Amino acid sequence: MNHIVDMENVRKNFKEKEALKDLNVKIIEGEIFGFLGPSGAGKTTTIKLLTGQLLPSSGKVNVLGKEVYANKKFIFDNIGILSDNSGIYDRLSVWDNMVLFAELYDIPKENISEVLEKVGLHKDKKTEGRKLSKGMKQRLMLARAVLHKPKLLFLDEPTAALDPGTTLEIHKLLRALNAEGTTIFLTTHNMDEADKLCHRVAFLNNGEIVECGKPSELKLKYITDDITVILQDSTEKIHLKNCTETGEKIMQWMKEKKLRSIHSEEPTLEKIFLMLTGREL
């Protein structure tokens, strides 16, 4: 199995504060990996370690099979980054923003039209950055991050403060990029977003991973024994425990054709995080 990211026993200290504690992360090439946790959990610190912006206090940090800090040029050539520090030049057009980035990083300008088409900005290529909506700016920053066709894309809260419609557009773009072979490392505190996008997720709390796995498997692992029933001519939910008595009640309702719907109580990722940490997001 090819691990595109491999972190072993990684610690990061800032003076007296321990931001990361014995972090172990392995990401498989081709997956969307969600790194989930509240603000201050250590998500951005992890991205900075993986992109060579910080040195670990101890432990191993490998990306694309190489030690990050000793191979920064190779790493930068093969990764893309979209973070809250990313920005665009407001007085330059969409096209000129892309050209400037292409020239700075020696990327073929032929890529620009193709990438702008993918993010739906080609028709707006002459529009100045200051005239773009928040969602269009986010798409432009994403276009810039993937202009050199990176093998690995780091996204730090990519849809924070975006409206639901724009968020949906960004999600479609990310799925398309992933389908073309780009591995995505996504940090977010939006558990619904992670559930929709990610092949696997890791819960980060106070610098430590408290759980990791596929969203569907985690929800089954932490499923409760509650059952929700709605009867005919009602919208009120009846919460019952999974037991013999409940089974007999349900059978009786079915015989009397009173049963409208029945569901097991599968927890959301947010509820699982709360169970494991006692913290809300």
N, C-alpha and C positions, 0 to 999 in steps of 0.2 A: 504493500500500500504506500502510495507516494504522498508524503506529508509536505505540503507547501509552506506550512508554518509549524515550527517545533520549539516550544518553550519548556525548559526543564528547570524546576526548583528556582524560579526567578524571584528575586527580592529587589525592591526599590525603596530606598530611604531618602527622605528629604529632612536633613538635620535630625530632629527628634521624632519625626513622623514616619511611620512605616506604611507606605502607600500600597505596596504589593507584598504578599507573604507566600513564599514557596509556590508560585504560580506554575501550573503545568497545563499547557495547551497544545494540542496537535490538531491541525486542520488539513483535511484531505483535499487534494487538488480537484477542482470542479464543483465544490459545494458552496452554498451560502451559509456562513457560520455567524450566528448571532451571539454577541457578547452583551449580556443584559444586566442592568443594575441601575440603582438610583444615582443621582448626581453625587460625585465625590467617592464613588465606589472604587475607582481606579481604571475606568475604561479608557479615558484619553491618555493616561500615563502608559497604558499597555500599547496603544497605537504608536506613541512616540518612541517606545523601546523597539517596536517592530520595524519602524521606519528610520532608525538610526539617529533620531533627534535627542535621545537620552541614552546613557549607559546604565546597564543594570548594576545594582550594588553587589549582586552575586547571581550565579546561575547561567544557563545557556540560552541564547536567543538566536535561532536560525530561521532564515527566510529563503525560500527557493534553494534549499540545500547548502546555504552558505551562512557563516557567522556574520551578523548584520553590520556591526560597527567596523569590522575589518574589510568589508566589501561594499561600502556605501555607494560607490559609483554604479556597480552592477545592480544593486538593489533599486536605486532610484530609476535606472533605465527600464526596469521591469515591473514597477508598481505604479499605481495611481492613488491619489489621496484627495478626498473631499472632506473637509472639516469645517468647524465654525470659524476658523481663521482664514479659510479660502475667501477670495474676493475677486472682483472684476474691476476694470478701469471704466468708470462711469462715462467718461467723455469719448471713449473709443466705441466703435460699432462692434456688433457681435463678431463680424468677420475679422476686424482688426485685433480684437482681444485674442482670437484664436491664432492669428498670424504671429502676434507678438510671442505667444507661448511656444509656438512651433519653432520660431527662430531662436528663442532662449535655450530650448532643449534639443535643437538640431533634429526636429521631426519633419518628415516630408509634408509639404503644404497640400499635397494631393489628398491627404487624409481628411482635410478640413470639411470639404463638401459632404463626404460620406458620413462623418460623425454628426454634422449639423442636421442632416436628413434624419438620422436615427433618433435624435432628441427633438425633432419637430421644430427646429429653429432656422432652417435654410431660407425660408421665405422672409425671415426677419433679420437676415444677415447684415443689412445696412442700418439697422436700428441701434441707436446709442444705448450703452449699458444703463444709463440713468432713466431711460424711458421704458425699461423692461419691468414687468410685474415680478413679484417675489418668486413666483413659481418659475418664470422664464429665466430669471437669474440663476436659480438653482439648477435648471437644466443646462444652462451655459457652463456653469462650474463643473457639472458632471461631464459634459462634452469635453471640456479641457482636461479633466482627469483621465479620460480614456482615449485621448487623441493619439497617443503612442501605442495603443492596443496592449495595455499591460496584462501580464499574466495574473496579477493579484491586485484587487481594488479595495482600498480601505475607506470606509464610509463612517464618519463620526456624526451621529444624529442627523442623517440626510434629509429627513422630512420634518424636523422640529419647526414649529410655528407655521407650517403650511396648511392650507385648507384641504378638506377631504378629497376634492376633485383633483387638485394638483398632486396630492400624495399618491392617489391612484395612478396617475400618469408616471410618476417617478418609479413606482413599483413595477409597472409594465416594462419600463426601460431596463430596470435591474434584472428582471427575469430574462429579457431578451439578451442582455450582455452575458448573463450566466449561461444561457443556452448555447452561446457562441464559444464558450470555453473559459470565460473569466471567472476566477475564484473570487468570492466577495467576503470580506470581513466587515461585519456590520455591528456598530455599537448603537444601542438605543435603550431608552427606558420605556418605550412603547411596546408592551407585550403583545398587543393585537397585531402590530406590524410584524414582529418577529414570528408569530404563529403563522402568518400568511406567507412569509417569504423564505424562512430559514429551513434548511435540511436538518441542522442541529443547532442547539443553543446551549450556552453556559451561563449560569447565574453567578454574578460577581457581587459579593457583599463584604465591605470593609477590607478590600484587597485580597480576598480569598474566593475561590470557586467552591460553591456549596452544592452544585448539582450540574450535570451535563448530559445531554441526550437529544433524541429526536422529540419534537413537540408532542407528536401523537403518542409516543411511548411514555413520556413523562406524565401526560394527562391520565393515561391508564394506570401508571404506577401509583399515582396519588389520588385515584378515584375514591370517592366516599361511598358508603353503602346506602346513600339516600336515593329515593325514587320520587319523581315529580309526576303527578297525575292531574289532568284536567278533564272534568266531566262535561257531558253534553249540556247545552244551554247555560254554560258558565265560562268565564275567563279566569276564574280564580284558581291558582295553583295549590294543590294539596301535596304537602311534603310528607313522605312516609319512609320508614326504615325498611331495608331489604330483609324481610323475615317471612316466616310461614303465614303469620296472620295477614300481612300485606298481600301475599300471594292469593289467599282466600278471598280477600276483599276485591282484588282486581278481577279474579275469575267471576265473582258474583256480578260486578259491574258490566263485564263483557257479556254475560248471559242476559242481563237486562238491557243490553245495548246502550248503556249509559256512558261508556268510556269514549272520550274524545281524543285524548293523546296520552302517551306515557313516555317518560324519558329517564335515563339514568343521570345522576348529577356528576357530570364530568367537569373537573375544575379547570379554570382558565390558567394560563401561565402566571398571571398576576397573583391569583389565589395560591398557587404552588409556592411562589416566591415568598408570600406572606407566611405560609405554613412553615417554610424552612428558616426564615430569618426573623419573623416577628415584625418586619418592616414593610410599610406600604411604599409604592413607587410614586 
